[in-house]
């Protein structure tokens, strides 16, 4: 019998794991009605097509049919599809691989996981297909706009041990960023604040209260209005570096969310976020090896950015 918590009730397809929806504890009628309301991005007709193809199954691998009744609490698995996925024309590289971990260098604009309009053009799906590792999964995430290091676990059974490293703050993470220079801000410094979701595009914001986001900030080099910073997050809140730098009056070059949302045209890759996950170091919980990995990617040169700004209205893009 299949494990009800095991998504392998449907096999990996083109590097993509099946998605899961859990039926609420209260409900009645048909499963088809529930799916059409809960997941409206998929039309009712398309749900019928997927059911006919055997691509909607419950946690016991029983295929769903259009007349399948709603069963409270039951899990259903299905394949997520993206009709017109925008290709990401930049490529990841694998810096290290063994039987337990993969360390990848992710380019700007490439999401780590499938979400929204991204499926095949994600780091995880690309690496699963390229390396032939169906159980590969990221241990942590970085934003699609951020370039640099991502640690992935090869075996499902070991994933929790690697995730515990980040939860217990046993991984040292160093980032580089390019942002405006503030002569009045003493550096180095440790910046602490409290971050919470603000309910808009998964954005975060600072609120009063006990700090839950801590970052060490120092300057590497400066040139005119810009500087290259070394950022070491002690905690790992979503968008932590981006929110805190913007709060200090130093929003990152290429920023589209903080302090204000700025929509970029689809397929416009001309202004990458100048944030790089430069280095990670940790003791492997499985092999006890001491690892230190450094990204081979680079942010844009300060002189290039300053020169580009001087030919515009004065704002650095």
Secondary structure, DSSP 4 states (H G I P E B T S, - for coil): ---TT-GGGS--BTTBPPEEEEPPSS--SBHHHHHHHHTTTS-HHHHHHHHHTT-EEETT-PBP-TTPBP-TT-EEEE----TTPPP-----EEEEE-SSEEEEEEPTT-BSS-BTTBSSSBHHHHHHHHHT-TT-EESS---TT-EEEEEEES-GGGHHHHHHHHHTT-SEEEEEEEEE--TTS-SSEEEEEEEEE-SSTT-EEEESSS--EEEEEEEEEEETTEEEEEEEESS--TTHHHHHHHHTT-PBTT-SSSSS--PPPTT--SS---EEEEEEEEE-TTT--EEEEE----PPPHHHHHHHHHTTTS---
